[in-house]
Amino acid sequence: MKMTEKNTLQFADPKTAINLIKSGNRVVIPGAAGEPHYLIKHMIENKHLYRKVEIIQFMAFNLPFFQEDMYEHFRYNTPFVSPMSSNAVASGYADFTPCNLSQAEWLFENKLPIDVALIHISPPNEHGFCSFGTNVDYIKIGADHAKVVIAQVNENMPRSMGDSFIHIDDIDCMVTCQAKIPEIMSADGGPVEMSIGESCAKLISDGDTLQLGIGEIPGAILKYLRNKKDLGIHSEMMSDGPMQFMKAGIINNKKKQIDQGASTVSFVFGSQELYRFIHNNPSMNMMPTSYVNNPLVIMQNDHFIAINSCLQIDLMGQVVAEMIGNKQISGVGGQVDFVRGAAMSKYGKSVMVMPSTARGGKISRIVVNLSEGIAVTTSRNDVDFVVTEYGIAELKGKNLRERALALIAIAHPDFRDGLRANFEKKMAS
């Protein structure tokens, strides 16, 4: 592309770019595969330029903002704690702001106005449009609301389709780099995960539209869907498994009521093969979380199946998906968005999945009472199906005694008698 004089001036060296960030600014950055590592590296190397710069990010993957010596320069604030940031949040060197991902736009408009957006994008096409590539999610929203936009332009960033573009005239400064997009590989699940996957597959029929996450259990679920047909995807994120099913024609999105013919997701995280797959691929509809996670959008697909993981559930059906004890290790993300969207979908279902035990079988994840001080992610009023390696419990429409008995039946056998005795004692008191 032959650049105009105006556009040529937008390209700069990293030092010039990061000088646009001022002390006290609030800076939003993408997470996962979209992290702009080149720009962040120069921010860290020049930390003496900054004091109390607030970093907003929903999912840290490989960031250096969490060390104690960064505290005076950068304050990290996340609505979604990751393994990278959980210790910093617990120790007070980072903050956690609870937020459903569907509300990211509201957050930026009303509570956390953005001064600077650091974005990671593809090179511009002949019309001057760059793509957010792997991550549209909340970062496109952040860039739309930022006073200053600084872009890391990477020729390895795929050009994804959908509402995934930004024009160079809307970018204040661009820095070029040639960096490999970070990868993450899903490990194969063991017998527990495979049993959960087999049970989940029984709840999925031909033509259903799915929301799946990443990890061993979603991978196991897919292994039992090989004989299904005409499946669809409308999901916050997508990894390699659904891509392989799209290539095989099992996922073709033909039966969806909206975005027919395309998998609708807000970000992807997986292999280089996945990133090549989404490049210029109209069967991938990359959209912001204000669309993907909006329950009023989700509900428009009939037969919508939302599948989310959790850490603990009590016998009333209250789901914990963010904390272990008093430690915040995750966030709500899109769980409640998709649970409610599935509830409003015609013939929709929401499914919570988890192994029945933790700590090598020493503790039950199904409990009579939740730990004091622990946060409930999904309320008992919203929970539909719960799946462990011991089967399926359907809770919606059941009274408290029926719920308890259904959950005890899918608890680990070593804990069932104790759960039943403690539940009866609680009900009698």
Residue pairs with C-beta under 8 A, 6 or more apart in sequence:
1 124
1 125
1 126
1 128
7 128
7 168
7 169
10 168
10 171
10 172
10 173
10 174
11 173
11 174
11 175
11 176
12 173
12 174
12 175
13 175
14 38
14 39
14 42
14 175
15 42
15 46
16 173
17 39
17 42
17 150
17 173
17 174
17 175
18 39
18 42
18 43
18 46
18 49
18 150
19 49
20 116
20 148
20 150
20 172
20 173
21 27
21 43
21 49
21 50
21 53
21 115
21 116
21 148
21 150
22 50
22 115
23 49
23 50
23 51
23 52
23 53
24 51
24 52
24 53
25 53
25 54
25 115
25 116
26 53
26 54
26 56
26 112
26 113
26 114
26 115
26 116
27 53
27 54
27 55
27 56
27 114
27 115
27 116
27 117
27 118
28 56
28 57
28 108
28 114
28 116
28 117
28 118
28 138
28 139
28 142
28 143
28 146
29 35
29 36
29 40
29 55
29 56
29 57
29 117
29 118
29 139
30 36
30 57
30 118
30 119
30 120
30 132
30 135
30 137
30 138
30 139
31 57
31 58
31 59
31 60
31 61
31 80
31 82
31 135
31 137
31 267
32 59
32 61
32 134
32 135
32 182
32 184
32 237
32 267
32 269
33 61
33 134
33 135
33 181
33 182
33 183
33 184
33 267
33 268
33 269
33 275
34 119
34 120
34 132
34 133
34 134
34 135
34 137
34 139
34 267
35 60
35 61
35 62
35 63
35 120
35 182
36 118
36 119
36 120
36 152
37 62
37 152
37 179
38 152
38 154
38 175
38 177
38 179
39 118
39 150
39 152
39 175
40 63
40 64
40 118
43 50
43 74
44 64
44 65
44 70
47 70
47 73
47 74
48 73
50 73
50 74
51 72
51 73
52 72
52 73
52 75
53 73
53 74
53 75
54 74
54 75
54 76
54 77
55 65
55 74
55 75
55 76
55 77
56 77
56 78
56 112
56 114
56 142
57 63
57 76
57 78
58 78
58 79
58 80
58 101
58 104
58 137
58 138
58 331
58 333
59 78
59 80
59 82
60 66
60 76
60 78
60 82
60 84
60 85
61 82
61 84
61 182
61 184
62 84
62 182
63 76
63 84
63 85
64 70
65 74
65 76
65 88
65 94
66 76
66 84
66 85
66 87
66 88
66 93
66 94
67 93
68 93
70 93
71 93
75 94
75 95
76 85
76 88
76 93
76 94
76 95
77 94
77 95
77 96
77 97
77 112
78 85
78 89
78 94
78 95
78 96
78 97
78 331
79 96
79 97
79 98
79 99
79 101
79 104
79 107
79 331
80 101
80 330
80 331
80 332
80 333
81 89
81 96
81 322
81 328
81 329
81 330
81 331
82 330
83 329
85 94
86 327
86 328
86 329
88 94
89 95
89 96
89 328
90 327
90 328
96 328
96 331
97 107
97 112
98 331
98 332
98 375
99 107
99 331
99 332
100 293
100 332
100 334
100 336
100 337
101 137
101 138
101 236
101 266
101 289
101 293
101 332
101 333
101 334
101 337
102 289
102 290
102 293
102 294
102 295
102 334
102 337
104 137
104 138
104 141
104 142
104 288
104 289
104 290
105 141
105 145
105 288
105 290
108 114
108 141
108 142
108 145
109 145
113 145
114 142
114 145
114 146
114 147
115 146
115 147
115 148
116 146
116 147
116 148
116 149
116 150
117 139
117 142
117 143
117 145
117 146
117 148
117 149
117 150
118 150
118 151
118 152
119 132
119 139
119 143
119 149
119 150
119 151
119 152
119 166
119 171
120 132
120 133
120 135
120 151
120 152
120 154
120 157
121 130
121 131
121 132
121 133
121 151
121 152
121 153
121 154
121 157
121 166
122 130
122 131
122 133
122 153
122 154
122 155
122 157
122 158
122 159
123 130
123 153
123 154
123 155
124 130
124 153
124 168
125 159
128 167
128 168
128 169
129 165
129 166
129 167
129 168
130 151
130 153
130 165
130 166
130 167
130 168
130 171
131 157
131 158
131 159
131 160
131 164
131 165
132 139
132 140
132 160
132 164
132 165
132 166
132 286
133 157
133 158
133 159
133 160
133 164
133 181
133 275
133 278
134 157
134 158
134 160
134 181
134 267
134 268
134 269
134 275
134 278
135 266
135 267
135 268
136 160
136 162
136 163
136 164
136 266
136 267
136 286
136 287
136 288
137 236
137 266
137 267
137 288
137 289
137 292
138 266
138 288
138 289
140 163
140 164
140 166
140 288
141 288
141 289
141 290
143 149
143 166
143 170
148 172
148 173
149 166
149 170
149 171
149 172
149 173
150 171
150 172
150 173
150 174
150 175
151 166
151 171
151 173
151 174
151 175
152 175
152 177
153 174
153 175
153 176
153 177
154 176
154 177
154 178
154 179
154 181
155 176
155 178
156 178
156 179
156 180
156 181
156 275
157 181
158 181
158 275
158 276
158 278
158 279
158 280
159 279
159 280
160 268
160 278
160 279
160 281
160 284
160 286
161 262
161 278
161 280
161 281
161 282
161 284
161 285
161 286
162 262
162 264
162 284
162 285
162 286
162 287
163 286
163 287
163 288
163 291
164 286
164 287
168 174
180 272
181 272
181 275
183 270
183 271
183 272
184 214
184 239
184 269
184 270
185 240
185 270
185 271
186 214
186 215
186 216
186 218
186 219
186 239
186 240
186 241
186 270
187 216
187 219
188 216
188 219
189 197
189 216
189 217
189 219
189 220
190 216
191 389
192 355
192 356
192 389
193 216
193 217
193 219
193 220
193 355
193 389
194 220
194 223
195 389
195 390
196 217
196 220
196 221
196 353
196 354
196 355
196 387
196 388
196 389
197 217
197 219
197 220
197 221
197 222
197 223
197 224
198 220
198 224
199 387
199 389
199 391
199 392
200 217
200 221
200 224
200 307
200 351
200 353
200 387
201 221
201 224
201 225
201 228
202 392
203 305
203 349
203 351
203 385
203 387
203 392
204 210
204 221
204 225
204 228
204 231
204 305
205 228
205 303
206 228
206 229
206 230
206 231
207 229
207 230
207 231
207 232
207 255
207 303
208 228
208 231
208 232
208 255
208 303
208 304
208 305
209 231
209 232
209 233
209 234
209 253
209 255
209 256
209 301
209 302
209 303
209 304
209 305
210 231
210 232
210 233
210 234
210 235
210 304
210 305
210 307
211 233
211 234
211 235
211 236
211 298
211 304
211 305
211 306
211 307
211 308
211 334
211 338
211 342
212 218
212 221
212 222
212 233
212 235
212 238
212 241
212 242
212 307
213 235
213 236
213 237
213 307
213 308
213 309
214 237
214 239
214 269
214 270
215 309
217 309
217 353
218 239
218 241
218 307
219 241
221 307
222 241
222 242
222 244
222 245
225 231
225 245
225 250
226 250
228 250
229 250
230 252
230 254
230 255
231 245
231 250
231 251
231 252
231 253
232 251
232 252
232 253
232 254
232 255
232 256
232 263
232 301
233 242
233 246
233 251
233 253
233 263
233 264
233 265
234 256
234 259
234 263
234 264
234 265
234 292
234 298
234 301
234 304
235 242
235 263
235 264
235 265
235 292
236 265
236 266
236 267
236 289
236 292
236 293
236 333
236 334
236 337
236 338
237 265
237 266
237 267
237 268
237 269
238 263
238 265
238 267
238 268
238 270
238 274
239 268
239 269
239 270
239 274
240 270
240 271
240 273
240 274
242 251
242 263
243 270
243 273
243 274
243 277
245 251
246 252
246 263
246 277
246 283
247 277
251 263
252 261
253 259
253 260
253 261
253 262
253 263
253 283
254 260
254 261
255 303
256 301
257 300
257 301
257 302
258 264
258 297
258 300
258 301
259 285
261 283
262 282
262 283
262 284
262 285
263 283
263 284
263 285
264 285
264 287
264 291
264 292
265 284
265 285
265 286
265 287
265 292
266 286
266 287
266 288
266 289
266 291
266 292
266 293
267 286
268 274
268 275
268 278
268 286
277 284
278 284
278 286
289 334
291 297
292 334
293 334
293 337
293 338
294 337
294 341
295 337
295 338
295 340
295 341
295 344
296 341
296 344
297 341
298 304
298 306
298 337
298 338
298 340
298 341
298 342
298 344
298 345
299 341
299 342
299 344
299 345
299 348
300 345
301 345
302 345
302 346
302 347
302 348
303 345
303 346
303 347
303 348
304 341
304 342
304 345
304 348
304 349
305 342
305 348
305 349
305 350
305 351
306 338
306 339
306 341
306 342
306 348
306 349
306 350
306 351
307 350
307 351
307 353
308 321
308 335
308 338
308 339
308 350
308 351
308 352
308 353
308 378
309 321
309 352
309 353
309 354
310 319
310 320
310 321
310 352
310 353
310 354
310 377
310 378
311 320
311 321
311 322
311 323
311 324
311 354
311 358
311 365
312 319
312 320
312 354
312 365
312 366
312 367
312 370
312 374
313 319
313 320
313 352
313 354
313 365
313 366
313 367
313 383
313 386
313 407
314 366
314 367
314 368
314 369
314 370
315 366
315 367
315 368
315 400
315 403
315 404
315 407
315 408
315 419
315 423
316 380
316 400
316 403
316 404
317 380
317 383
317 386
317 395
317 403
317 407
318 370
318 376
318 378
318 379
318 380
318 383
319 352
319 376
319 377
319 378
319 379
319 383
320 370
320 374
320 375
320 376
320 377
321 330
321 332
321 335
321 377
321 378
322 328
322 329
322 330
322 331
322 332
322 375
322 377
323 329
323 330
323 374
323 375
325 371
325 374
326 371
326 373
326 374
332 377
335 377
335 378
336 377
336 378
336 382
338 350
339 350
339 378
339 382
339 383
339 384
340 382
341 348
342 348
342 349
342 350
342 384
343 350
343 382
343 384
349 384
349 385
350 382
350 383
350 384
350 385
351 384
351 385
351 386
351 387
352 378
352 383
352 384
352 385
352 386
352 387
353 386
353 387
353 388
354 365
354 386
354 387
354 388
355 365
355 388
355 389
356 364
356 365
356 366
356 388
356 389
356 390
356 410
356 411
356 412
356 415
357 363
357 364
357 365
357 412
357 415
358 365
361 412
361 414
364 411
364 412
364 414
364 415
364 419
365 388
366 388
366 407
366 408
366 410
366 411
366 415
366 419
367 419
368 419
368 422
368 423
368 426
369 426
370 376
380 395
380 403
383 395
383 396
384 394
384 395
384 396
385 392
385 393
385 394
385 395
385 396
386 392
386 393
386 395
386 406
386 407
386 410
387 393
387 410
388 410
388 411
388 412
390 409
390 410
390 411
390 412
390 413
391 409
391 410
392 410
393 403
393 406
393 407
393 409
393 410
394 406
395 403
395 406
395 407
398 406
401 427
404 419
404 423
407 419
408 416
408 419
408 420
408 423
409 416
411 419
